[in-house]
Structure formats: structure tokens, C-alpha cells
Amino acid sequence: MYKDEALKLYRKLYLTRRAEEKIGEEYFKDGMKTPVHLGIGGEAIPIGVCHSLPIGFKAFGTYRNHTLYLTMTEDTDGFFAELYGKVTGSGKGKAGSMHLCAPENGLVATSAVVASTIPVAVGVALANAYRGSKDFVVVFFGDGAVEEGTFWESLNFACLKQLRVLFVCEDNDLAIHTPASERQGFRTILDAIGGFKCYSDEADGHNLLEVISATSQMVKKMLEHPRPGFIRFPYLRFLEHVGPREDFNTGYRPKPDQSEMNRLDPLLAYEQSLLNMGCSEKDLLSVQAEVRKQIDRSVKMAESAPFPDASELYQDVLI
């Protein structure tokens, strides 16, 4: 990987991390008008996957979607305006954190309803196949989604029709507060999908370079011989299910010691990789300064922007 490409990836990684840290700093001032599901700890997954997909892919996600949105747009102006409920937001202040989208950038939809975007993604992949297009579709979801019937129905249909759709499981081992051991009756997710006619793999979701490697290999297979792909990326969710705070003191999961937290931090891991490949501390600090300035400006703009007019209530909806 060339230095310029590596630093562009770092910018996306730091942009998402700093954006969510900024949410933590501002959230309890009561200016933001939406629940927030922060993705700190899992940022490498959407960034690495999207980096590895062919140009023109379409993406679908969940309510923990900040990294996906910022990866595909780098639009902090629309992002923060949406969180503040302002008309300049990506959804005109009506979508909130959990339904961010940017169809013009390939991010078709995200949703707060577990597993609900999976069949939609498969439908887009079917439309691509019908038109003879080789375009890719990717859908991100948590490990809890694999307990929904719609996931298995969608996977089955995609395998039957040999569709180019990549299923990406962002596996934090939790459905809100319940670990997989108390929810899942199969040995592992990969064992459970082993009988389906799809490619499958797993890689460390904390490591951006491993995410890129696993996804690139999967894409190569899917391009050569069309069929769905499934990749599981385990990671540690650093913060509470919803909200900007830690919740290790609530008792449902132990907090790793600091050395383990550092090891599982995708930002720290990638910074070390950059230094090892010849980037300097000055390179990283330059990216950080630029990103901080961008985010501070976006927050100020969001705070001063107007709320949508009441006439917007029935616009952009099907009634």
C-alpha cells in the first residue's frame, strides 16, 4: 500500500473516531435531538470493506452506522446537522442518527429495525443480476441479525440465485446486553452457514489491514464465480449500546485491562502500522489537525442552522 493511500484511510479512521468523540463531548448539552449508537472499536470494518469493493457498489447498514456514512461521504456538515435535527442535515433533520443515508454516494439505506435492510440489499443484487450488471452490493449487520428469519431467507435466496451480495457481520458478541452464548443454538455463525452455497470467511475486525485483505480476497472470488460472500468480523464495542458513555461498570460484561483495550483499538493499531511502513508522527498529526478543524466547523454550523419548517412533516415520506 502506498503512503498516500494509507494516509487517506487513516483520515477516514480518525474522522470517524473524532466525530464520535465530539458527540460524546456535546451530547449532554441537549442540542442533539436523536439517540446515538456509537461505533468506537468497530471503525475498521466499514472502512476496510468499502475500500476493497469495486467502484459503484451499493451499501446498506444498521443503526450503528456513523462510520459507514462518514466512510462513504466524509460529509461531517450533513452528519452533525442531522444529529442536531436541522434542515441542513443529510435527511433534512428528520432521519436522525439511526437512518443516515446518502444514495448519491452509494449508501442506499440504514435502519434501526434489526435485519430489515438485508432483504432490500438482496433485492438490489437481484436487480443487478437481472440487468446483467456485475455491480456489487454489501450489507452490514450485527450478530443479533443472524437470529432473525429474514437473514436466513435472504441468504438462501441469494445463494439460490448466485447473487453478488456481500454479507458483513459486525460481531460484537452482544445483542444490546445479551452475549451470543445465551442467544445462539449453533456452534458458530460460520458453522451455521456452512451448508449454503456461498463463500465465507472471518478476520479480526480491529485490524484495518486484515479487514482489507479478507474483503479483497472475497471480492476476487465473487468476481470470478458469482455467488454471495459472508465475512464475520469480531470486535469489541467500547461504549454502551446506545449513548456516548462506557458501561463496563453495569456488570453484564467485564472491562479488559488497558493493554488489551489498546490492542483492540483499531485507531491505535493502524497508527502503529503507519509508523512501521514509514509514515511520520508529523504526517499523523497533520491529518488529525485537519480533521479536528473540519469537525469543529461542522458542529458550529449545525448549531446555528435552522430546524425544518412544519411544512416538511409530510415531505419525503410515503403516505
ZIURDA-V491164 format. One record per residue. N is the residue number from 1. RES is the residue in one small letter. OMEGA is omega as a letter, one per 40 degrees, with the letter a starting at -180 (none if undefined). BURIAL is I if it has 9 or more other C-alpha atoms within 8 Angstrom, else O. D_CENTER is the distance of its C-alpha to the mean C-alpha in Angstrom with 1 decimal. Layout:
N;RES;OMEGA;BURIAL;D_CENTER  N;RES;OMEGA;BURIAL;D_CENTER
//
This chain:
1;m;i;O;22.6  2;y;a;O;24.4  3;k;a;O;24.2  4;d;i;O;23.1  5;e;a;O;20.1  6;a;a;I;19.3  7;l;i;I;19.6  8;k;i;O;17.4  9;l;i;I;14.5  10;y;i;I;15.7  11;r;i;I;15.7  12;k;a;I;12.0  13;l;a;I;11.5  14;y;i;I;14.2  15;l;i;I;13.3  16;t;a;I;10.2  17;r;a;I;12.3  18;r;i;I;15.3  19;a;a;I;13.8  20;e;i;I;12.9  21;e;i;O;16.2  22;k;i;I;17.9  23;i;i;I;16.6  24;g;a;I;18.3  25;e;a;O;21.4  26;e;a;I;21.8  27;y;a;I;20.6  28;f;i;O;23.9  29;k;i;O;26.0  30;d;i;O;25.2  31;g;i;I;24.3  32;m;a;I;20.8  33;k;a;I;21.2  34;t;i;I;18.1  35;p;i;I;16.6  36;v;i;I;13.5  37;h;a;I;11.0  38;l;a;I;10.0  39;g;a;I;7.6  40;i;a;I;10.4  41;g;a;I;11.0  42;g;a;I;7.7  43;e;a;I;6.8  44;a;a;I;8.6  45;i;i;I;6.6  46;p;a;I;4.4  47;i;a;I;7.5  48;g;i;I;10.0  49;v;a;I;9.3  50;c;i;I;9.4  51;h;a;O;12.3  52;s;a;I;14.1  53;l;i;I;14.2  54;p;i;O;17.4  55;i;i;O;17.8  56;g;a;O;17.5  57;f;i;I;14.7  58;k;a;I;13.3  59;a;i;I;9.8  60;f;a;I;9.1  61;g;a;I;6.6  62;t;i;I;7.6  63;y;i;I;8.9  64;r;a;I;6.5  65;n;a;I;4.8  66;h;a;I;6.4  67;t;a;I;4.8  68;l;a;I;3.8  69;y;a;I;7.3  70;l;i;I;8.9  71;t;a;I;8.3  72;m;a;I;9.9  73;t;a;O;12.4  74;e;a;I;13.2  75;d;i;O;14.8  76;t;i;I;15.4  77;d;i;I;18.5  78;g;a;I;17.0  79;f;a;I;14.1  80;f;i;I;16.7  81;a;i;I;19.3  82;e;i;I;17.2  83;l;i;I;16.7  84;y;i;I;20.5  85;g;a;I;21.3  86;k;a;I;23.0  87;v;i;I;24.1  88;t;i;I;22.5  89;g;a;I;19.0  90;s;i;I;16.7  91;g;a;I;17.9  92;k;i;I;21.3  93;g;a;I;20.6  94;k;a;O;20.5  95;a;a;I;16.9  96;g;a;I;15.8  97;s;a;I;12.5  98;m;a;I;11.6  99;h;i;I;12.3  100;l;i;I;11.0  101;c;i;I;11.7  102;a;a;I;13.5  103;p;a;O;15.4  104;e;i;O;17.4  105;n;i;O;14.6  106;g;i;I;13.4  107;l;a;I;10.7  108;v;a;I;13.0  109;a;i;I;11.8  110;t;a;I;9.7  111;s;i;I;11.9  112;a;a;O;13.1  113;v;a;O;15.2  114;v;i;I;14.1  115;a;a;I;14.0  116;s;i;I;15.3  117;t;a;I;13.2  118;i;i;I;14.0  119;p;i;I;17.6  120;v;i;O;16.9  121;a;i;I;14.9  122;v;i;I;17.9  123;g;i;O;20.2  124;v;i;I;18.9  125;a;i;I;19.4  126;l;i;I;22.8  127;a;i;O;23.7  128;n;a;I;22.9  129;a;i;I;25.1  130;y;a;O;27.8  131;r;a;O;27.9  132;g;a;O;28.1  133;s;i;O;25.0  134;k;a;O;23.1  135;d;a;I;19.9  136;f;i;I;16.7  137;v;i;I;14.2  138;v;i;I;10.9  139;v;i;I;9.4  140;f;i;I;6.7  141;f;i;I;8.4  142;g;a;I;9.9  143;d;i;I;13.3  144;g;a;I;15.1  145;a;a;I;14.5  146;v;i;I;16.7  147;e;i;O;19.5  148;e;a;I;19.5  149;g;a;O;22.1  150;t;i;I;20.0  151;f;a;I;17.8  152;w;i;I;21.1  153;e;a;O;22.7  154;s;i;I;19.9  155;l;a;I;19.9  156;n;a;I;23.7  157;f;i;O;24.0  158;a;i;I;21.7  159;c;i;I;23.7  160;l;a;O;26.9  161;k;i;O;26.3  162;q;a;I;24.7  163;l;i;I;21.8  164;r;i;I;19.4  165;v;a;I;16.2  166;l;i;I;13.7  167;f;a;I;12.4  168;v;a;I;9.6  169;c;i;I;10.2  170;e;a;I;8.1  171;d;i;I;11.6  172;n;i;I;12.6  173;d;a;O;15.9  174;l;i;I;15.9  175;a;a;I;16.2  176;i;a;O;16.7  177;h;a;O;19.6  178;t;a;I;20.8  179;p;a;I;20.3  180;a;a;I;20.1  181;s;i;O;23.8  182;e;a;O;24.9  183;r;a;O;22.9  184;q;a;O;23.0  185;g;i;O;26.3  186;f;a;O;25.4  187;r;i;O;25.6  188;t;i;O;22.2  189;i;a;O;19.4  190;l;i;I;20.5  191;d;a;O;24.1  192;a;a;I;23.4  193;i;a;O;22.1  194;g;a;O;24.7  195;g;a;O;27.1  196;f;a;O;25.0  197;k;i;O;25.5  198;c;i;I;22.1  199;y;i;I;21.0  200;s;a;I;19.2  201;d;i;I;18.2  202;e;a;O;16.4  203;a;a;I;15.7  204;d;a;I;15.0  205;g;i;I;11.4  206;h;a;I;12.9  207;n;a;I;14.4  208;l;a;I;12.9  209;l;i;O;16.1  210;e;i;I;16.1  211;v;i;I;12.6  212;i;a;I;14.1  213;s;a;O;17.4  214;a;a;I;16.3  215;t;a;I;14.3  216;s;i;I;17.3  217;q;i;O;19.8  218;m;a;I;18.2  219;v;i;I;18.1  220;k;i;O;21.7  221;k;a;I;22.8  222;m;i;I;21.3  223;l;a;I;23.0  224;e;a;O;26.3  225;h;a;O;26.5  226;p;i;I;24.3  227;r;a;I;22.7  228;p;i;I;19.3  229;g;i;I;17.2  230;f;i;I;15.5  231;i;i;I;13.7  232;r;i;I;13.2  233;f;i;I;11.5  234;p;i;I;13.1  235;y;i;I;12.2  236;l;i;I;13.8  237;r;a;I;12.5  238;f;a;O;14.6  239;l;a;I;15.2  240;e;a;I;16.4  241;h;i;O;14.7  242;v;a;O;15.2  243;g;a;I;16.5  244;p;a;I;16.6  245;r;i;O;19.1  246;e;i;O;19.5  247;d;a;O;21.0  248;f;a;I;22.5  249;n;a;O;26.0  250;t;i;O;25.6  251;g;a;O;26.6  252;y;i;O;24.1  253;r;i;O;22.7  254;p;i;O;24.3  255;k;i;O;23.1  256;p;i;O;23.2  257;d;a;O;25.7  258;q;i;O;24.8  259;s;i;O;25.2  260;e;i;O;22.7  261;m;i;I;20.2  262;n;a;I;20.7  263;r;a;I;20.3  264;l;a;I;16.9  265;d;a;I;15.6  266;p;i;I;13.5  267;l;i;I;14.9  268;l;a;I;18.4  269;a;a;I;18.2  270;y;i;I;17.3  271;e;i;I;19.9  272;q;i;O;22.4  273;s;i;O;21.6  274;l;i;I;22.2  275;l;i;I;25.4  276;n;a;O;26.5  277;m;i;O;26.1  278;g;i;O;28.3  279;c;a;I;26.3  280;s;i;O;28.0  281;e;i;O;27.3  282;k;i;O;28.4  283;d;a;O;25.7  284;l;a;I;22.9  285;l;i;O;24.8  286;s;i;O;25.1  287;v;a;I;21.4  288;q;a;I;20.9  289;a;i;O;23.8  290;e;a;O;22.6  291;v;i;I;19.1  292;r;i;I;20.9  293;k;i;O;23.3  294;q;a;I;20.8  295;i;i;I;19.0  296;d;i;O;22.4  297;r;a;O;23.6  298;s;i;I;20.8  299;v;i;I;21.3  300;k;i;O;25.1  301;m;a;I;24.7  302;a;a;I;22.7  303;e;a;I;25.3  304;s;a;O;28.1  305;a;a;I;26.8  306;p;i;O;28.4  307;f;i;O;27.1  308;p;i;I;27.3  309;d;i;O;30.7  310;a;i;O;31.7  311;s;i;O;32.3  312;e;a;O;28.6  313;l;a;O;28.3  314;y;i;O;29.0  315;q;i;O;27.5  316;d;i;O;24.5  317;v;i;O;24.9  318;l;a;O;26.7  319;i;none;O;29.8
//
